[in-house]
Amino acid sequence: MKIFMTGASGYVGNRCLQAFLAAGHQVTALTRRPQAFSHPHLVWHKGSLEHPASYEVALSDVDAIVHQAMEYQDGADRGMIDRVAVEAFIRSGKYVAYTGNLYTSHRSGEALLEQAIADGHHWWNDHENMLLEAGQAVVIRLGFVYGGSGGYLWPGFAPDASGTVLWCGEPNGRWPMVHVDDVARLFLSAIEERATGIFHAVDDTPVTHERLLNAICLLQGGTLTRVSLEAARARLGGFADHLEKDIVATNTAARSLGWQPGHPDFLASAEEAFTAYRQHREKECA
């Protein structure tokens, strides 16, 4: 299969890229700058997400588009860039695998099913719906991704200079977690099956914020300290708002593809995941 991919040099995207190449697929990957990694079945295509003219020609010769790029501008700018790309993908008429996010598409206290959200809660959901309505698209919404060499989990909740890890929210609030390798396997299964609809990349064991953060403190050192939402925002920014949410998501549709998480419980995998992250950081700093 010929795949056009955005975000291939990112944390999740790179893991998916490796899975696609290992399965024998040919990948054309969009990039702003030269990349060191090479492979016989990989072509780096110079361009930028917000300028479709830089990549639309490349879309004409592929079987599928996998969109995993994350533009980290704030607010509307980020949404507008993604909208430009989504509209270009729809114009191409190609099959699209789109990366969604359970943390921006969910209200606290409601079980989130693998189905469309029609009320415009977030631009991410609007773009999901645009692609699904255009046909030949799959949306894979991610839980909190961990594992491997990157991600937000360990640096985001690293102890500060005083050894403190901040926590706000309810003691029983839960998060759906997912290992990055399981995300890659789900994307691979979805595009090989040309699946359509919405699938959740989440493990089988939602973990409470308190237990997750205590595990992080145990592995990284530090003391868990509960503070107000405002104090948490001062250090964590808008991410602190997710600590106020209780999120539970199904993975029934994902399992219908024959996928099942190889890491079904974050707490059982936390030490292995932290060791991999720490070793990567030590190698980078050497």
Disulfide bonds with the S-S distance in Angstrom:
none
